[in-house]
């Protein structure tokens, strides 16, 4: 993607300049607005980052910055700021101790930007692939309120929650994924090597084969003769699907469909709403205006359908509607959650109640993930049983029939 040089003003009217990577000027403008900066001028830059201009191979093979790197950075920066260490000295220490060289270079760039007079949020804005709009907005609020160390602690907790949630999902899906892959490999081997061998034996019998056997032999012959076409179709379907979900409309419909999947759909919905509640509570406690909070939180839920419902809530609040009414209209919250939102809005303690909602969803997701294997196992066993039954009937029915004929002739 190209680089764009921008000029923008912050809430105090100060001019901020920098370079950002993006698809077009609109995406750069959106990124700036999400961090409370008002874009003045955005033009394509002829100068590129050193790593991409001078050494593309180094950029290709460089170590990736992980969520854990960012999480530890947030915690360490909180500790340093709380102890009264100047931010420039703290960043210098973090750069020296960084085990990830790529992230060490990012910290070096932050120091250079700060040294040239930029604010920390503006310096982080130069690295949109590492610091998300939500992260940048929180840092910006910390700078405006003078509670930067508290914001970094809350960001650490938020990133910890995100990492734990992802790890739980991966752990729960490991066993079912292994079983499904093993079944697919077994079926491929049987169709490519085992059934053709039996087909040669049956051909010598000159007898009419059962329908199941004919279907299996026909499918096996198709795989043997056209395996290249099948592979191309699978790859083409995968690439087409990836392209479809990369579009705005495709991503919206796919994310909406995922929430309707049996078993997994309710887990995805609860996990997404837990992420929304946690992010909203964090923004509210940090002093972010509710309109801006919903705008930024919509980008953290990682689901285009839920994000559209959150934007719908934001638009309703801008028109003067209550949070409860917009939440009811969104149609994704349970009655219990709506009741807690109503109480929070009435008492003015919405941020703490949203935290409670996040904890409630987290507990439910944790329970669902712990029982996920036991819920999926019957489906896997039934599926495996059906496959084995079809293969057994297809392979052994002709042998059984021929055996009966032989016994009858005797």
C-alpha positions as CSV (number, residue, x, y, z in Angstrom):
1,X,0.0,0.0,0.0
2,X,1.2,3.6,-0.7
3,X,2.3,6.0,2.0
4,X,0.5,9.4,2.6
5,X,1.9,12.5,4.2
6,X,-0.7,14.2,6.4
7,X,-1.2,17.4,8.3
8,X,-3.8,17.4,11.1
9,X,-4.7,19.4,14.2
10,X,-5.4,18.0,17.6
11,X,-8.0,19.1,20.2
12,X,-5.7,21.9,21.3
13,X,-5.3,23.2,17.7
14,X,-1.7,22.1,17.5
15,X,-0.4,21.1,14.0
16,X,0.7,17.5,13.7
17,X,2.5,16.1,10.6
18,X,3.4,12.5,9.8
19,X,3.4,9.7,7.3
20,X,0.8,6.8,7.3
21,X,0.4,3.7,5.1
22,X,-3.1,3.1,3.7
23,X,-5.2,2.2,0.7
24,X,-6.4,5.7,-0.1
25,X,-6.8,9.2,1.4
26,X,-10.2,8.3,2.8
27,X,-8.8,5.5,5.0
28,X,-6.0,7.8,6.2
29,X,-8.7,10.5,7.1
30,X,-10.8,7.9,9.0
31,X,-7.7,6.7,11.0
32,X,-6.9,10.3,11.9
33,X,-10.5,11.1,13.0
34,X,-10.7,8.0,15.1
35,X,-7.7,9.3,17.1
36,X,-9.4,12.8,17.6
37,X,-7.3,14.5,15.0
38,X,-8.8,16.7,12.3
39,X,-7.1,16.1,9.0
40,X,-6.1,19.3,7.1
41,X,-4.1,18.0,4.2
42,X,-3.4,14.4,2.9
43,X,-1.2,13.8,-0.1
44,X,0.6,10.7,-1.4
45,X,4.2,10.6,-0.3
46,X,7.1,9.9,-2.6
47,X,9.2,8.8,0.3
48,X,8.7,5.4,1.8
49,X,9.7,3.8,5.0
50,X,13.3,2.8,4.9
51,X,12.6,-0.9,5.4
52,X,10.3,-1.1,2.4
53,X,12.4,1.0,0.1
54,X,15.9,-0.2,0.8
55,X,15.5,-3.8,1.7
56,X,12.3,-5.6,0.7
57,X,13.8,-9.0,1.6
58,X,14.4,-7.8,5.2
59,X,10.8,-6.6,5.4
60,X,9.6,-9.9,4.1
61,X,11.6,-11.9,6.7
62,X,11.4,-9.5,9.6
63,X,10.0,-10.7,12.9
64,X,6.3,-10.0,13.4
65,X,5.1,-7.9,16.3
66,X,2.6,-10.0,18.3
67,X,-0.2,-9.1,20.6
68,X,1.9,-10.3,23.5
69,X,4.6,-7.9,22.6
70,X,2.1,-5.0,22.7
71,X,0.6,-6.3,25.9
72,X,4.0,-6.4,27.7
73,X,4.8,-3.0,26.3
74,X,1.6,-1.6,27.8
75,X,2.3,-3.1,31.2
76,X,6.0,-2.0,31.3
77,X,5.1,1.5,30.2
78,X,2.5,1.7,33.0
79,X,5.0,0.6,35.6
80,X,7.6,3.1,34.4
81,X,5.2,6.0,34.3
82,X,3.7,5.2,37.7
83,X,7.2,5.1,39.1
84,X,7.8,8.7,37.8
85,X,10.3,7.7,35.1
86,X,10.3,10.2,32.2
87,X,8.7,8.7,29.1
88,X,11.7,9.2,26.9
89,X,14.0,7.4,29.4
90,X,11.4,4.7,29.8
91,X,11.1,4.1,26.1
92,X,14.9,4.0,25.8
93,X,15.0,1.2,28.4
94,X,12.2,-0.7,26.7
95,X,14.0,-0.4,23.4
96,X,17.2,-1.9,24.9
97,X,15.4,-4.8,26.6
98,X,13.1,-5.6,23.6
99,X,13.5,-9.2,22.5
100,X,11.6,-8.5,19.3
101,X,13.9,-6.5,17.0
102,X,11.0,-5.2,14.9
103,X,9.2,-3.8,17.9
104,X,12.5,-2.4,19.1
105,X,12.7,-0.4,15.9
106,X,9.1,0.8,16.4
107,X,10.0,2.0,19.9
108,X,13.0,3.8,18.4
109,X,10.7,5.5,15.9
110,X,8.4,6.5,18.8
111,X,11.4,8.1,20.6
112,X,12.4,10.0,17.4
113,X,8.9,11.3,16.9
114,X,8.6,12.4,20.6
115,X,12.0,14.1,20.3
116,X,10.8,16.1,17.3
117,X,7.9,17.4,19.4
118,X,5.1,15.0,18.5
119,X,2.7,13.6,21.1
120,X,2.8,9.8,21.9
121,X,-0.5,9.1,20.2
122,X,0.7,11.0,17.0
123,X,3.9,9.0,17.1
124,X,2.0,5.7,17.4
125,X,-0.2,6.8,14.5
126,X,2.7,6.1,12.2
127,X,2.4,2.4,12.9
128,X,-1.3,1.5,12.3
129,X,-0.6,-2.2,11.9
130,X,0.6,-2.4,15.5
131,X,-1.4,0.2,17.3
132,X,-5.1,-0.1,16.5
133,X,-7.5,2.8,16.4
134,X,-8.9,1.7,19.7
135,X,-5.4,1.7,21.3
136,X,-4.6,5.1,19.8
137,X,-7.8,6.6,21.0
138,X,-7.2,5.4,24.6
139,X,-3.7,6.8,24.5
140,X,-5.0,10.1,23.2
141,X,-7.6,10.2,26.1
142,X,-4.8,9.5,28.6
143,X,-2.8,12.4,27.2
144,X,-5.8,14.8,27.4
145,X,-6.7,13.8,30.9
146,X,-3.2,13.4,32.3
147,X,-3.9,9.7,33.3
148,X,-1.7,8.0,30.8
149,X,-0.3,5.4,33.2
150,X,-3.9,4.4,34.2
151,X,-4.8,4.0,30.5
152,X,-1.8,1.8,29.8
153,X,-2.9,-0.5,32.7
154,X,-6.4,-0.8,31.3
155,X,-5.0,-1.4,27.9
156,X,-2.9,-4.2,29.3
157,X,-6.0,-5.8,30.9
158,X,-7.9,-5.4,27.7
159,X,-5.2,-7.1,25.6
160,X,-4.9,-9.9,28.2
161,X,-8.6,-10.5,27.9
162,X,-8.4,-10.6,24.1
163,X,-5.4,-13.0,24.2
164,X,-7.0,-15.4,26.7
165,X,-10.3,-15.4,24.7
166,X,-8.4,-16.3,21.5
167,X,-6.3,-19.0,23.2
168,X,-9.5,-20.6,24.7
169,X,-11.1,-20.8,21.3
170,X,-8.0,-22.3,19.7
171,X,-7.7,-24.9,22.4
172,X,-11.3,-25.9,22.2
173,X,-11.2,-26.3,18.4
174,X,-7.9,-28.2,18.3
175,X,-9.5,-31.7,18.9
176,X,-12.5,-31.3,16.5
177,X,-10.2,-29.8,13.8
178,X,-7.8,-32.8,14.1
179,X,-10.6,-35.3,13.8
180,X,-12.1,-33.6,10.8
181,X,-8.7,-33.3,9.0
182,X,-8.0,-37.0,9.8
183,X,-11.4,-38.0,8.4
184,X,-10.7,-36.0,5.2
185,X,-7.3,-37.6,4.7
186,X,-8.6,-41.1,5.4
187,X,-11.5,-40.6,2.9
188,X,-9.0,-39.4,0.2
189,X,-6.6,-42.3,0.7
190,X,-9.5,-44.8,0.6
191,X,-10.9,-43.3,-2.6
192,X,-7.5,-43.0,-4.3
193,X,-5.9,-46.3,-3.4
194,X,-8.2,-48.8,-1.6
195,X,-11.5,-48.7,-3.6
196,X,-9.6,-48.9,-7.0
197,X,-8.0,-52.2,-5.8
198,X,-11.4,-53.6,-4.8
199,X,-12.9,-52.4,-8.1
200,X,-10.4,-54.5,-10.1
201,X,-11.5,-57.6,-8.0
202,X,-15.2,-56.9,-8.6
203,X,-14.6,-56.4,-12.3
204,X,-13.6,-60.1,-12.5
205,X,-16.9,-61.3,-11.0
206,X,-19.0,-60.1,-13.9
207,X,-21.9,-59.5,-11.5
208,X,-24.2,-56.6,-10.9
209,X,-22.9,-54.6,-8.0
210,X,-25.0,-53.0,-5.3
211,X,-26.0,-49.3,-5.8
212,X,-23.8,-48.2,-2.8
213,X,-20.8,-49.9,-4.4
214,X,-21.4,-48.4,-7.8
215,X,-21.6,-44.9,-6.3
216,X,-18.3,-45.4,-4.4
217,X,-16.5,-46.8,-7.4
218,X,-17.8,-44.0,-9.6
219,X,-16.7,-41.4,-7.1
220,X,-13.3,-43.1,-6.7
221,X,-12.8,-43.2,-10.5
222,X,-13.6,-39.5,-10.7
223,X,-11.1,-38.7,-8.0
224,X,-8.4,-40.8,-9.6
225,X,-8.9,-39.4,-13.1
226,X,-9.7,-35.8,-12.2
227,X,-7.8,-35.2,-8.9
228,X,-6.1,-32.2,-10.5
229,X,-9.4,-30.7,-11.4
230,X,-10.8,-31.3,-7.9
231,X,-7.7,-29.7,-6.4
232,X,-8.1,-26.7,-8.7
233,X,-11.8,-26.4,-7.8
234,X,-11.0,-26.5,-4.0
235,X,-8.3,-23.9,-4.4
236,X,-10.4,-21.8,-6.6
237,X,-13.4,-22.0,-4.2
238,X,-11.1,-21.1,-1.3
239,X,-9.6,-18.1,-3.2
240,X,-13.1,-17.0,-4.3
241,X,-14.4,-17.2,-0.7
242,X,-11.4,-15.2,0.6
243,X,-12.0,-12.5,-2.0
244,X,-15.7,-12.4,-1.2
245,X,-15.2,-11.9,2.5
246,X,-12.5,-9.3,1.8
247,X,-15.3,-7.1,0.3
248,X,-17.4,-5.0,2.6
249,X,-20.7,-6.7,1.6
250,X,-19.2,-10.2,1.7
251,X,-17.6,-9.6,5.2
252,X,-21.0,-8.4,6.5
253,X,-23.0,-11.4,5.3
254,X,-20.3,-13.9,6.3
255,X,-20.0,-12.5,9.9
256,X,-23.8,-12.5,10.1
257,X,-24.0,-16.1,9.0
258,X,-21.3,-17.2,11.4
259,X,-23.5,-16.2,14.3
260,X,-26.1,-18.7,13.1
261,X,-23.8,-21.7,13.1
262,X,-25.0,-24.5,15.4
263,X,-23.0,-24.6,18.7
264,X,-20.2,-22.3,17.5
265,X,-22.6,-19.4,16.6
266,X,-23.7,-18.7,20.2
267,X,-20.1,-18.8,21.4
268,X,-19.0,-16.3,18.8
269,X,-21.9,-14.0,19.6
270,X,-21.2,-14.1,23.4
271,X,-17.5,-13.6,22.8
272,X,-18.1,-10.7,20.5
273,X,-20.5,-9.0,23.0
274,X,-18.0,-9.6,25.8
275,X,-15.4,-7.8,23.7
276,X,-17.8,-5.0,23.0
277,X,-18.8,-4.6,26.7
278,X,-15.2,-4.7,27.9
279,X,-14.1,-2.1,25.3
280,X,-17.0,0.2,26.0
281,X,-16.5,0.1,29.7
282,X,-12.8,0.8,29.3
283,X,-13.5,3.8,27.0
284,X,-16.2,5.1,29.3
285,X,-14.0,4.9,32.4
286,X,-11.2,6.6,30.6
287,X,-13.4,9.6,29.8
288,X,-14.0,9.0,26.1
289,X,-17.3,10.6,24.9
290,X,-20.0,8.0,24.3
291,X,-20.3,8.8,20.6
292,X,-16.6,8.5,20.0
293,X,-16.5,5.4,22.2
294,X,-19.1,3.5,20.1
295,X,-17.3,4.6,16.9
296,X,-14.0,3.2,18.1
297,X,-15.4,0.1,19.9
298,X,-17.1,-0.9,16.6
299,X,-13.6,-1.5,15.2
300,X,-12.6,-3.8,18.1
301,X,-15.4,-6.4,17.9
302,X,-14.0,-8.1,14.8
303,X,-17.4,-8.8,13.4
304,X,-18.9,-6.6,10.6
305,X,-22.5,-7.4,11.5
306,X,-22.1,-6.6,15.2
307,X,-20.1,-3.5,14.2
308,X,-23.0,-2.3,12.0
309,X,-25.4,-2.7,15.0
310,X,-23.0,-0.6,17.2
311,X,-22.8,2.1,14.5
312,X,-26.6,2.0,14.4
313,X,-26.6,2.6,18.2
314,X,-24.2,5.5,17.8
315,X,-26.5,7.1,15.1
316,X,-29.5,6.7,17.4
317,X,-27.7,8.3,20.3
318,X,-26.7,11.2,18.0
319,X,-30.4,11.7,17.2
320,X,-31.1,12.0,20.9
321,X,-32.4,8.5,21.7
322,X,-31.5,6.7,24.9
323,X,-28.8,4.0,25.1
324,X,-31.4,1.5,26.1
325,X,-33.6,2.2,23.1
326,X,-30.8,2.0,20.7
327,X,-29.6,-1.3,22.3
328,X,-33.1,-2.8,21.9
329,X,-33.2,-1.7,18.3
330,X,-29.8,-3.3,17.7
331,X,-31.4,-6.7,18.4
332,X,-28.2,-8.5,19.6
333,X,-28.5,-8.2,23.4
334,X,-30.2,-10.5,25.7
335,X,-33.0,-9.3,28.0
336,X,-30.7,-9.5,31.1
337,X,-28.2,-7.3,29.4
338,X,-30.8,-4.8,28.3
339,X,-32.1,-4.7,31.9
340,X,-28.6,-3.9,33.2
341,X,-28.1,-1.2,30.5
342,X,-31.4,0.3,31.7
343,X,-30.2,0.4,35.3
344,X,-26.8,1.7,34.4
345,X,-28.3,4.5,32.3
346,X,-30.7,5.5,35.1
347,X,-28.1,5.5,37.8
348,X,-25.2,6.9,35.8
349,X,-23.1,3.9,36.5
350,X,-23.1,2.5,33.0
351,X,-19.4,1.8,32.8
352,X,-19.3,-0.4,35.8
353,X,-22.4,-2.3,34.7
354,X,-20.9,-2.8,31.3
355,X,-17.9,-4.3,33.0
356,X,-20.4,-6.7,34.8
357,X,-21.9,-7.6,31.5
358,X,-18.5,-8.3,30.1
359,X,-17.7,-10.6,33.1
360,X,-21.1,-12.3,32.6
361,X,-20.4,-13.0,28.9
362,X,-16.9,-14.1,29.7
363,X,-18.1,-16.7,32.2
364,X,-20.7,-18.0,29.8
365,X,-18.1,-18.2,27.0
366,X,-15.7,-20.0,29.4
367,X,-18.4,-22.5,30.2
368,X,-19.3,-23.0,26.6
369,X,-15.7,-23.5,25.6
370,X,-15.2,-26.1,28.4
371,X,-18.2,-28.1,27.2
372,X,-17.5,-27.5,23.5
373,X,-15.7,-30.8,23.0
374,X,-18.5,-32.8,24.7
375,X,-21.0,-31.0,22.5
376,X,-19.1,-31.7,19.3
377,X,-18.1,-35.3,20.1
378,X,-21.5,-36.8,19.4
379,X,-21.7,-35.0,16.0
380,X,-18.2,-36.2,15.1
381,X,-18.9,-39.8,16.2
382,X,-22.2,-39.9,14.2
383,X,-20.4,-38.5,11.1
384,X,-17.5,-40.9,11.5
385,X,-20.0,-43.8,11.9
386,X,-21.9,-42.8,8.8
387,X,-18.7,-42.7,6.7
388,X,-17.5,-46.1,8.0
389,X,-21.0,-47.6,7.4
390,X,-21.1,-46.4,3.8
391,X,-17.6,-47.6,3.1
392,X,-18.2,-50.9,4.8
393,X,-21.5,-51.5,2.9
394,X,-20.0,-50.4,-0.4
395,X,-16.8,-52.6,-0.1
396,X,-18.2,-55.7,1.6
397,X,-21.7,-56.1,0.3
398,X,-20.5,-57.5,-3.1
399,X,-18.2,-60.0,-1.2
400,X,-21.2,-60.9,1.0
401,X,-23.5,-61.4,-2.0
402,X,-20.9,-63.5,-3.8
403,X,-20.3,-65.6,-0.7
404,X,-24.0,-66.4,-0.5
405,X,-24.1,-67.3,-4.2
406,X,-21.1,-69.6,-3.7
407,X,-22.8,-71.3,-0.7
408,X,-26.0,-71.7,-2.6
409,X,-24.2,-73.4,-5.5
410,X,-22.6,-75.9,-3.1
